[in-house]
Amino acid sequence: MSGRIHAFLAGEGRDGSGRLLADVLAFDDVRIEGVHDFIQWCFPLRAASRAVPGAPVLSGEEAEAIRADPRAQAGLAAARDRMRRFYAETDFWLTPYDHNHLRITRILTALRDLLGDGSAEAFHAFVTTRNAASGGPINPGSLRFWDQALGRLP
């Protein structure tokens, strides 16, 4: 394994709180909503988290290793699917402002970087369809960040 994030996504390593990816994937919706230090491990970025000091930062070398490892790719896809289920089964994030909007920006950015445009576009289509079906409550700024994460806006 080339790094801690890679090992975590491949199902072999533990996050900063000692959890395996399987542990995080087994979280119920209440725990996903209430725990704030797992999303940085499941959807790593090349920039430091402003919300969780000390969260891992993805290096270029580790990103390449994740892209090349079918186990890490499968782990990332499983995390994506778990978050999709969370956003399908809950509605409280469908408000003008919610911390989940930042999570979605992170998810889109990580998916685009590590799984490719198609995965990010599909997740974006899902969350924006949920927003539209709920009357469009999410603020325009969050929607703009999501488009930026896909490379649609500067």
C-alpha positions in Angstrom: 0.0 0.0 0.0 1.3 3.4 -0.9 -0.3 5.2 2.1 -2.9 5.3 4.8 -5.8 6.5 2.7 -5.1 3.9 0.0 -4.9 1.1 2.7 -8.2 2.3 4.2 -10.0 2.4 0.8 -8.6 -1.0 0.0 -10.2 -2.4 3.2 -6.8 -3.1 4.9 -6.1 0.0 6.9 -7.8 2.0 9.6 -8.9 5.6 9.6 -7.8 8.1 12.2 -10.4 6.8 14.7 -9.3 3.1 14.2 -12.2 2.1 11.9 -12.0 -0.1 8.9 -13.9 0.9 5.7 -16.3 -1.9 6.5 -17.1 -0.3 9.8 -17.9 3.0 8.2 -20.0 1.4 5.5 -22.1 -0.3 8.2 -23.0 3.1 9.9 -26.7 3.7 10.1 -28.1 7.0 8.8 -28.1 8.6 12.2 -24.4 7.8 12.6 -23.5 9.0 9.1 -25.3 12.3 10.0 -23.6 12.7 13.4 -20.1 11.5 12.8 -17.9 14.1 11.1 -14.4 12.5 10.8 -15.1 9.6 8.3 -15.9 11.5 5.1 -12.3 12.7 4.6 -11.1 9.1 4.6 -13.8 7.8 2.3 -13.5 10.8 -0.1 -10.0 12.1 0.2 -9.0 15.4 -1.4 -5.6 17.0 -2.2 -6.5 20.0 0.1 -6.6 20.0 3.9 -10.1 19.8 5.5 -11.2 23.0 7.1 -13.8 21.1 9.1 -11.7 18.3 10.6 -8.1 19.4 11.5 -5.7 16.6 11.1 -7.7 14.8 8.4 -5.6 13.1 5.8 -4.6 14.9 2.6 -4.3 13.0 -0.6 -1.0 13.1 -2.3 -0.5 12.7 -6.1 1.3 9.4 -5.6 -1.4 8.0 -3.4 -4.1 9.1 -5.8 -2.3 7.2 -8.6 -2.1 4.1 -6.4 -5.8 4.3 -5.6 -6.7 4.6 -9.3 -4.5 1.6 -10.1 -5.8 -0.7 -7.3 -9.1 -2.5 -8.0 -9.7 -3.0 -4.2 -9.4 0.7 -3.5 -11.6 1.5 -6.4 -14.2 -0.9 -5.1 -13.9 0.6 -1.6 -14.4 4.1 -3.0 -17.4 2.9 -5.1 -18.9 1.2 -2.0 -18.5 4.5 0.0 -20.2 6.4 -2.9 -23.1 3.9 -2.9 -23.5 4.2 0.9 -23.7 7.9 0.7 -26.1 7.8 -2.2 -28.3 5.6 -0.1 -28.0 8.0 2.8 -29.1 10.9 0.6 -31.9 8.8 -0.9 -33.3 7.8 2.5 -33.0 11.1 4.3 -34.5 14.5 3.6 -33.1 16.8 6.3 -30.2 17.9 4.0 -32.7 19.2 1.5 -32.7 22.7 3.1 -31.0 26.0 2.1 -27.9 25.4 4.2 -26.6 22.1 5.6 -23.2 20.6 6.3 -24.1 17.8 3.9 -23.8 20.3 1.0 -20.1 20.5 1.8 -19.9 16.7 2.0 -21.5 16.5 -1.4 -18.9 18.9 -2.8 -16.1 16.7 -1.3 -17.7 13.5 -2.7 -18.0 15.0 -6.2 -14.4 16.2 -6.2 -13.0 12.9 -4.9 -15.1 10.8 -7.3 -14.0 12.9 -10.3 -10.4 12.6 -9.3 -10.3 9.0 -8.3 -13.2 7.2 -10.1 -13.6 9.5 -13.1 -16.1 12.0 -14.6 -18.8 9.4 -15.1 -19.1 8.5 -11.4 -19.1 12.1 -10.4 -21.6 13.1 -13.0 -24.0 10.3 -11.9 -23.8 11.2 -8.3 -24.4 14.9 -9.2 -27.4 13.9 -11.3 -28.8 12.0 -8.3 -28.4 14.8 -5.7 -29.6 17.5 -8.0 -32.7 15.4 -9.0 -33.5 14.9 -5.3 -33.1 18.7 -4.8 -35.4 19.4 -7.7 -38.0 16.9 -6.6 -38.1 18.6 -3.2 -38.8 22.0 -4.7 -35.2 23.1 -5.1 -34.5 24.2 -1.5 -30.7 24.0 -1.7 -29.0 27.4 -2.0 -27.6 28.5 -5.4 -24.1 28.8 -3.8 -24.0 25.1 -2.9 -25.3 24.1 -6.4 -22.5 26.3 -7.9 -19.9 24.5 -5.8 -21.2 21.2 -7.0 -20.9 22.3 -10.6 -17.3 23.6 -9.9 -16.4 20.2 -8.5 -17.4 18.7 -11.8 -15.2 21.2 -13.7 -18.3 22.9 -15.3 -17.5 26.3 -13.8 -14.2 28.1 -13.1 
